[in-house]
Each structure stands twice: as structure tokens, then as C-alpha cells.
Amino acid sequence: MSPESTLILRRESLRDALPTCVDLLRLRRASEIETGHIEDYVALDWLEWHAGGLRLTVVGENIRRQVMRRHLLKA
């Protein structure tokens, strides 16, 4: 598999896991987020550090909405 394919698959995996990540953050259970995901979300500008905690960025919120809409359309 090419490095580009690997990056695309990783981004799709992160995209699909974002709603669960956001739910865990709201429940103050960040320790249950998969290893490496937080760093990747911050690097993608989907999450940001703010006052010692993590919060969704505008970009992250847009991605989360897209994922939620896609799941609703599949149902």
C-alpha cells in the first residue's frame, strides 16, 4: 500500500471516530480515546488545546456534522 493510501485510510478512520471522540470529551473521558487520535486531531486542526482542555475547532465541528449526516443517510 502506498504512503498516500495509508494517509487517506488514516484520515477516514479519524473522521469516522470523531463523533465518539467528541462524546468522550464531553463526558470527560479523554483517556478512553484511542492512542494517537488526539495528536492527529490536533494536527488536522479538528481539536485544539484551550485552557488545559481539548475543544472542537470550527473545522472539527464541520467534519463531525458531515459524519453525522452521512450516518443518518445510511440508516
Beta strands, then each sheet from edge to edge (+ up, - down):
strand 1: 47-50
strand 2: 53-56
sheet 1: 1+ 2-
end
